[in-house]
């Protein structure tokens, strides 16, 4: 069978692989039932849904004609590096890195770093727009996770909170 859309085929393949991985990983937890959901229920259902969606996308990539076959282009290394780097920095700042003596900087600093670094992935970077977005996300995250859900984790850097 001939691939008629490379972009859709590889996107569907990625969805299917990630869905299977999530579903498989969820079986390590108690899944429960629909009425009494365990911690593995949502990841399992999400994994199944993602794998099915991937299979549908793969099927359409093999059956629906495209003009040029929609070839997959070159990998955009710069945006990829900034997005992955921003997420790594977020995790490091949120939890700290005790092995090198870096204390946890908290949620607010981690969100600002995430947004400012990830913004560099785009073609047109606006520092002002990134600061506005980071402020909105930081306030929203604080209100959602700390105030509304009452989750206990560090919000500010250790040297500020004592």
Secondary structure, 3 states (H helix, E strand, C coil): CCCCCHHHHHHHHHHHHHHHHHHHHHCCCCCECCCCECCCHHHHHHHHHHHHHHHHHHHHHHHCCCCCCCCCCCCCHHHHHHHHHHHHHHHHHHHCEHHHCECCCHHHHHHHHHHHHHHHHCCCCCHHHHHHHHHHHHHHHHHHHHHHCCCCCCCCCHHHHC
